[in-house]
Amino acid sequence: MSEQPKLKGPASYFPSIEKKYGQPIDHWIKLVQKQKGLKHMEVVNWLKSEHGLGHGHANAIVAYCLASLP
């Protein structure tokens, strides 16, 4: 049986985000993608205030989304 590759960077938070908040990571990514025109920390603060995410988890999701932009 093969091992899954170890996640690195912001994605390393994804399993704990899914476990703690009960939503798949795609749910959070779609929410962040709708926040066009906002800066990194504005989106982090929005996730924290509107959805109750902790700072590290919100920051990881936003960093991942921004890194995957063309």
N, C-alpha and C positions, 0 to 999 in steps of 0.2 A: 504494500500500500504506500503510495507516494505522499509525502508531506506537502501541505500547501506552503507556498512561498511566504516568508515573513514580510508583513506589511511594513513600509518605511514612511517616514515623514508624517504629514497630516492624516494619511489613510490609516496609520497605526491606531488611531483613535476610533475608527469606525465600528469595530465590534462592541466596544463599551458604550458608544453612543446609541447603537441599536438596542442594546440590552437595557440601558438606563431609561431611555425615552420611549421605547416600544414602537418605534417607526423604522422602516428600512432607510438606509442612507440616501437612497434615491428621493425619498420624500423631502429630506432636508435640502438636497441639492436643487431640486425643482423650486423650492421656496426661495432659495438664495438667488437663483437665476432670474427670478421675477423682480428682484430689487435692483433694477438697472439704474445707473447714474449715481448710486451711492458709493461712498468710499468704504474701504475694508472695515474700519472700526465702526462705521455707521451700521453696516450690516451685522457685525458682531453684536453691537448693542441692541439692535432690533431683535435678533434671535434670543438674546438674554431676556429682554423686557416682554416681548410678545409671546414667546414660546417656552420660557423658563429654562433655557439651556445654561449650563455653566460656561464661564469664560473660555476655558481651554477647549471644550467641545465646540463651542460656537466658532472660535478662532480657527480650529482645525478644518471645519467644514468650509468656511469662507476662504481660507488659504488654498484648499484643494480646488475649489471652484475657480478662483482667480488664476491659479497656475495652469488650469486646463483651457483658458481662453486663448484664442488664436492671436 
